[in-house]
Amino acid sequence: TGGDIVLQPKSGENSAIFRDDGNVELYYDNSKKFETTTTGASITDQLTIGSGSAANSSYGLIAYSNSSSLSNRSAVYARNLNSGGRTFTGDNDTGATTFEVYGNGTIVTSDNIHLNSTDKKIYLTSDYDQYITANAASNYMAFAAGNAERLRIDSSGRLLVGTTNSTGTQLIKVNG
């Protein structure tokens, strides 16, 4: 009682400190990597959970909660991403999966995808020149190819091809 316990593999290099107030600090190469406090724990840098190479033989789980209720928690899982596995979020109690990203780039969701801002894009290629976008203020949805808007559906339901000008009464307007 009345003091910290400090583990040092060699003089001046901390490995672990057990504080008399209950806090714990873990170090690697004299750099703090993990710390417990009265409000939780902190990890510096990266957390890797699980190991193995066979498909479905290992996975990592990170659970988090924004309340003290265990029934109000969510989880992020990662399973063998280098073996064509997946990363997904879900409800740890029901097992429901809401969002999955497979190692081959396929994305599956059982819920809506909400882009929380105006003019955000969903890119369809790795060179970012083909995308779908929308503008909440002007209420249109647009499709682009070659990094330029090629087709638009405006707030009145008009289909505009090669133009963004929706004046007139035409339901389909083609420029070119």
C-alpha positions as CSV (number, residue, x, y, z in Angstrom):
1,T,0.0,0.0,0.0
2,G,1.0,3.6,-0.6
3,G,3.1,3.4,-3.7
4,D,3.3,2.5,-7.4
5,I,4.8,-0.8,-8.7
6,V,7.1,-0.1,-11.6
7,L,8.5,-2.9,-13.8
8,Q,11.7,-2.0,-15.7
9,P,13.5,-4.6,-17.8
10,K,16.5,-2.3,-17.6
11,S,17.2,0.9,-15.7
12,G,15.2,3.8,-17.0
13,E,13.0,1.8,-19.4
14,N,9.5,1.3,-18.2
15,S,7.6,-1.9,-19.1
16,A,4.6,-1.6,-16.8
17,I,3.4,0.7,-14.0
18,F,0.7,-0.3,-11.6
19,R,-0.5,2.9,-9.8
20,D,-1.7,2.9,-6.2
21,D,-5.0,4.5,-7.4
22,G,-5.7,1.4,-9.6
23,N,-4.5,2.7,-13.0
24,V,-2.3,0.5,-15.1
25,E,0.1,1.7,-17.8
26,L,1.8,-0.7,-20.3
27,Y,4.9,0.4,-22.3
28,Y,6.8,-0.9,-25.3
29,D,10.3,0.5,-25.9
30,N,9.6,3.0,-23.2
31,S,6.6,4.4,-25.0
32,K,3.1,4.2,-23.4
33,K,0.8,1.9,-25.4
34,F,-2.0,1.1,-23.0
35,E,-3.5,2.8,-20.0
36,T,-6.5,2.2,-17.8
37,T,-8.3,4.9,-15.9
38,T,-11.4,5.3,-13.8
39,T,-13.3,6.1,-17.0
40,G,-12.0,3.3,-19.3
41,A,-8.9,2.5,-21.2
42,S,-6.8,4.2,-23.9
43,I,-4.7,2.5,-26.6
44,T,-2.0,4.4,-28.4
45,D,-1.4,3.5,-32.1
46,Q,-3.0,0.3,-33.5
47,L,-5.0,-2.6,-31.9
48,T,-4.7,-5.9,-33.7
49,I,-6.8,-8.8,-32.5
50,G,-6.5,-12.4,-33.6
51,S,-4.1,-14.2,-35.8
52,G,-4.0,-17.2,-38.2
53,S,-4.1,-17.8,-41.9
54,A,-6.9,-20.3,-42.6
55,A,-10.2,-18.8,-43.8
56,N,-12.6,-18.2,-40.9
57,S,-10.0,-19.4,-38.3
58,S,-9.6,-16.0,-36.7
59,Y,-11.3,-12.7,-36.3
60,G,-11.1,-9.6,-34.3
61,L,-13.8,-7.9,-32.4
62,I,-14.0,-4.3,-31.2
63,A,-17.2,-3.5,-29.2
64,Y,-18.1,-0.1,-28.1
65,S,-21.0,1.6,-26.3
66,N,-22.1,5.1,-25.8
67,S,-24.1,4.2,-22.7
68,S,-23.7,2.1,-19.6
69,S,-26.3,-0.4,-20.8
70,L,-24.9,-3.6,-22.2
71,S,-27.9,-4.0,-24.5
72,N,-27.0,-0.7,-26.2
73,R,-23.7,-1.7,-27.8
74,S,-22.4,-2.1,-31.3
75,A,-19.5,-4.0,-32.6
76,V,-17.0,-3.9,-35.5
77,Y,-15.6,-7.3,-36.6
78,A,-12.6,-8.0,-38.9
79,R,-12.1,-11.5,-40.3
80,N,-9.1,-12.6,-42.4
81,L,-9.0,-9.6,-44.7
82,N,-6.0,-10.9,-46.5
83,S,-7.8,-14.2,-47.2
84,G,-10.9,-12.6,-48.9
85,G,-12.6,-12.1,-45.5
86,R,-14.6,-9.2,-44.4
87,T,-15.0,-6.3,-42.1
88,F,-18.5,-5.7,-40.8
89,T,-20.5,-3.9,-38.1
90,G,-23.3,-5.5,-36.3
91,D,-25.3,-5.9,-33.1
92,N,-23.5,-8.3,-30.8
93,D,-26.8,-9.3,-29.1
94,T,-28.9,-10.2,-32.2
95,G,-26.1,-11.0,-34.6
96,A,-27.6,-8.7,-37.2
97,T,-25.1,-7.4,-39.7
98,T,-25.7,-3.9,-41.0
99,F,-22.6,-3.3,-43.2
100,E,-20.0,-5.6,-44.7
101,V,-16.9,-4.9,-46.7
102,Y,-15.4,-8.0,-48.3
103,G,-11.7,-8.4,-49.1
104,N,-12.6,-8.2,-52.9
105,G,-14.1,-4.8,-52.4
106,T,-17.7,-5.8,-52.4
107,I,-19.9,-3.8,-50.0
108,V,-23.2,-5.3,-48.6
109,T,-25.6,-3.5,-46.3
110,S,-29.0,-4.3,-44.9
111,D,-29.7,-0.7,-44.1
112,N,-29.6,2.7,-45.9
113,I,-26.4,4.4,-47.0
114,H,-26.5,8.0,-46.0
115,L,-23.9,10.5,-47.2
116,N,-24.2,13.2,-44.6
117,S,-23.4,16.3,-46.7
118,T,-24.2,18.0,-50.0
119,D,-22.2,17.0,-53.1
120,K,-20.6,13.8,-51.7
121,K,-19.8,11.2,-54.3
122,I,-20.0,7.4,-54.6
123,Y,-17.0,6.5,-56.7
124,L,-17.4,3.6,-59.1
125,T,-13.7,3.2,-60.1
126,S,-10.4,3.4,-58.4
127,D,-9.3,6.5,-60.5
128,Y,-12.2,8.5,-59.1
129,D,-13.5,9.7,-62.5
130,Q,-16.8,7.8,-62.5
131,Y,-19.3,8.6,-59.8
132,I,-22.8,9.2,-58.6
133,T,-23.5,12.4,-56.6
134,A,-26.5,14.3,-55.3
135,N,-27.2,17.8,-54.1
136,A,-29.7,18.2,-51.3
137,A,-30.2,22.0,-51.7
138,S,-31.0,21.7,-55.4
139,N,-32.6,18.2,-55.2
140,Y,-30.9,16.6,-58.1
141,M,-29.0,13.4,-58.6
142,A,-26.1,13.2,-61.2
143,F,-24.0,10.5,-62.9
144,A,-20.5,11.3,-64.1
145,A,-18.0,9.6,-66.4
146,G,-14.6,10.9,-67.4
147,N,-14.7,13.1,-64.3
148,A,-17.6,15.2,-65.8
149,E,-21.3,15.1,-65.2
150,R,-23.0,13.3,-68.0
151,L,-26.6,12.7,-66.8
152,R,-28.8,14.5,-64.3
153,I,-32.2,13.9,-62.8
154,D,-33.5,17.2,-61.5
155,S,-36.0,18.0,-58.8
156,S,-38.9,17.9,-61.3
157,G,-38.0,14.5,-62.6
158,R,-36.5,15.8,-65.8
159,L,-33.7,13.7,-67.4
160,L,-30.9,15.9,-68.6
161,V,-28.2,14.4,-70.8
162,G,-25.1,16.4,-71.5
163,T,-26.5,19.5,-69.8
164,T,-27.3,20.8,-66.4
165,N,-29.8,23.4,-67.7
166,S,-33.4,22.3,-66.9
167,T,-35.3,25.3,-68.3
168,G,-38.4,24.5,-70.3
169,T,-41.0,21.9,-70.1
170,Q,-39.2,19.0,-71.7
171,L,-39.1,15.8,-69.6
172,I,-36.0,14.7,-71.5
173,K,-33.4,17.1,-72.6
174,V,-30.4,16.0,-74.7
175,N,-27.5,18.4,-75.5
176,G,-25.4,17.2,-78.4
